[in-house]
Amino acid sequence: MFHRPDVAKGGLRLGFSSLDGGGNLEAVYTIGWRIKDRRDEAWTQRFSAAKFGPNQEHHVRAAARLAAESFDLRRFERPLVIPGVGSGDSRADDEGLIGQVAQSIASTYRDPVYRSDILGHHPHPSLKTTFGRDARREAVDGSFYLYDPYEDLEGVSAVLVDDFVTNADTLGDMARALNTSSRPPRRIIGVCLAKNESVAYAASQLFELNNLHLPERFAELWDGTR
């Protein structure tokens, strides 16, 4: 299923309100597209390098810096930033890509709002090698859980962070776990670097896929990060 972005703020990011089939997420925001069939596209290369490429440390710092530029927590009431967990891990890695991006986003708010100790995770096979929508959803379903089922999240705007999103199966399961709290959050959104999609499939849905919405200063900020 092709998901068109239906929310855009200031031309700086994409928003999707229909990704999570479970209905636990209000919306998912990304900086741009990670274009699977155009790996030579400049932003696709940048996004991928933050997770897979050489000189990864530079790209992780750049991704974290750009995330802070793109997502303004001040528009959320009582934000709480929660990082995702790698498929083979049991807890969030504060020093990894997702952890650094999440902490960078959290740093834009006046109070400490980053917590990696709320959600635990049952490891599962990598989604990169799990094919088919149903198989991917089954692999993730039920993998996240609250460390404390009595965690008081009432009135919180939970901001869940992952690296890339396809169908929001991971973010959706994180949101499901938060909603098992006896005092769940008032709203839950997802934030990722990029949405995975292919030009060919987008074209079949009469949608032109590109990252032209991203300003040149974003490229300068990423490439110039030290």
C-alpha positions in Angstrom: 0.0 0.0 0.0 1.3 3.4 -0.9 1.1 6.1 1.8 1.0 9.7 0.6 2.3 12.4 2.9 -0.6 14.4 4.1 1.0 16.8 6.5 3.9 19.2 5.8 5.1 21.9 8.1 7.2 24.7 6.6 8.3 22.4 3.8 10.8 20.8 6.1 9.3 17.3 6.7 6.7 14.8 5.6 3.8 13.6 7.7 1.8 10.4 7.5 -1.4 10.0 9.5 -2.4 6.6 8.1 0.7 4.4 8.5 -0.2 2.5 11.8 -2.8 -0.1 11.1 -3.3 -0.6 14.8 -4.5 2.9 15.3 -2.2 3.7 18.2 -0.2 6.4 16.4 -1.5 9.9 15.7 1.0 10.5 12.9 4.5 9.7 11.8 6.9 12.4 10.7 10.0 12.0 8.6 12.6 14.4 7.2 12.5 12.9 3.8 12.4 9.8 1.6 14.9 6.9 1.5 14.4 5.9 -2.1 15.0 2.2 -2.4 15.4 2.0 -6.2 17.5 5.2 -6.5 20.4 4.6 -4.1 22.5 7.2 -5.9 20.0 9.9 -4.9 21.9 12.3 -2.6 19.6 12.3 0.4 19.1 8.5 0.2 22.8 8.1 0.4 23.0 10.4 3.4 20.2 8.6 5.3 21.6 5.2 4.5 25.2 6.2 5.5 24.0 7.0 9.0 23.1 3.4 9.5 25.1 1.3 7.1 27.9 3.4 5.4 31.5 4.2 5.9 32.4 7.1 8.1 29.3 6.2 10.0 30.2 8.3 13.1 30.1 11.5 11.0 26.7 10.6 9.5 25.2 9.7 12.9 26.2 13.1 14.2 24.8 14.8 11.1 21.5 12.9 11.3 21.1 13.9 15.0 21.8 17.5 14.2 19.4 17.6 11.3 16.7 15.9 13.4 16.9 18.7 16.0 16.6 21.3 13.2 13.5 19.5 11.8 11.3 18.6 14.8 10.3 21.3 17.2 9.1 19.8 20.5 7.8 23.1 21.8 4.5 22.6 20.0 3.8 19.5 22.1 2.4 19.6 25.6 4.6 17.6 28.0 6.7 15.8 25.4 8.5 12.6 26.3 11.1 11.3 23.7 11.5 7.5 23.6 14.0 5.8 21.3 13.3 2.6 19.4 15.2 -0.6 19.8 17.1 -2.6 17.2 15.5 -5.8 16.2 18.1 -8.0 17.8 18.4 -6.0 21.0 16.5 -6.0 24.3 16.9 -2.4 25.2 17.6 1.0 23.5 21.2 1.9 22.7 21.8 5.5 23.8 25.0 5.8 21.8 23.6 4.3 18.6 21.9 6.1 15.7 18.4 6.0 17.1 19.5 7.0 20.6 21.6 9.9 19.4 18.8 11.2 17.1 16.3 10.9 19.9 18.5 12.7 22.4 19.2 15.5 19.9 15.4 16.0 19.3 14.9 16.0 23.1 17.6 18.6 23.5 15.4 21.2 21.8 13.0 21.3 24.8 13.7 23.3 27.9 13.4 20.3 30.3 15.0 16.8 30.2 12.5 14.8 28.2 14.6 11.8 26.9 14.0 8.4 28.5 15.3 5.1 27.2 14.2 3.1 30.3 10.5 2.9 29.6 10.2 0.2 27.0 11.8 -3.2 26.9 12.0 -5.4 23.8 12.0 -9.1 22.9 14.5 -9.5 20.1 13.2 -10.8 16.8 14.6 -11.4 13.2 15.7 -8.4 11.3 13.0 -6.7 9.3 15.6 -6.2 6.6 15.5 -9.9 5.9 11.8 -10.5 6.7 9.8 -10.2 3.5 6.1 -9.6 3.1 3.9 -7.2 5.1 2.2 -9.9 7.2 5.5 -11.5 8.1 7.1 -8.2 9.1 4.1 -7.3 11.2 4.1 -10.7 12.9 7.8 -10.5 13.7 7.3 -7.2 15.5 3.8 -7.8 17.1 4.1 -7.9 20.8 7.9 -7.4 20.9 7.7 -4.2 23.0 6.6 -4.0 26.6 6.6 -1.6 29.5 9.2 -2.1 32.1 6.7 -0.8 34.7 3.0 -1.4 33.8 2.2 1.4 36.3 4.3 3.9 34.5 2.4 7.2 34.8 2.2 8.6 31.3 -1.0 10.5 31.7 -1.0 13.9 29.9 2.3 13.1 28.1 2.9 13.6 24.4 5.0 10.5 23.6 7.5 11.0 20.7 8.7 7.6 19.5 11.9 7.7 17.5 13.2 5.2 14.9 15.7 5.4 12.0 13.5 4.5 9.0 9.8 3.7 8.6 8.1 1.6 6.0 4.7 0.6 7.4 5.2 1.8 11.0 5.0 -1.8 12.4 7.8 -1.1 14.9 6.5 2.3 16.0 3.0 0.9 16.1 4.0 -1.8 18.5 5.9 0.7 20.7 2.7 2.8 20.8 0.7 -0.3 21.7 3.0 -1.1 24.6 2.7 2.5 25.9 -1.1 2.2 25.8 -1.0 -0.8 28.1 0.0 1.5 31.0 -2.6 2.1 33.6 -2.2 5.8 32.8 -1.4 6.0 29.1 -0.2 9.0 27.1 -2.6 11.6 25.8 -1.1 11.4 22.3 1.6 9.4 20.5 3.6 10.3 17.4 6.5 8.8 15.5 9.6 10.5 14.2 12.0 9.0 11.8 14.8 10.1 9.5 13.2 8.8 6.4 10.3 6.9 4.8 11.4 3.9 2.7 9.7 3.9 -0.7 10.5 3.2 -4.3 10.1 5.5 -7.3 8.6 2.8 -9.4 5.8 2.0 -6.9 5.1 5.7 -6.2 4.9 6.4 -9.9 2.3 3.6 -10.3 0.3 5.5 -7.7 0.7 8.8 -9.7 3.1 10.2 -7.1 6.4 11.8 -7.9 9.0 10.7 -5.3 11.9 13.0 -4.5 13.5 15.0 -1.8 13.2 18.4 -3.4 11.3 19.7 -0.4 14.5 19.7 1.6 16.3 23.1 1.6 20.0 23.4 0.5 20.9 24.5 4.0 20.0 21.0 5.2 22.5 19.5 2.8 25.1 22.0 3.9 24.4 21.3 7.6 24.7 17.5 7.1 27.8 17.5 4.9 29.5 20.2 7.1 29.0 18.4 10.4 32.2 17.6 12.2 
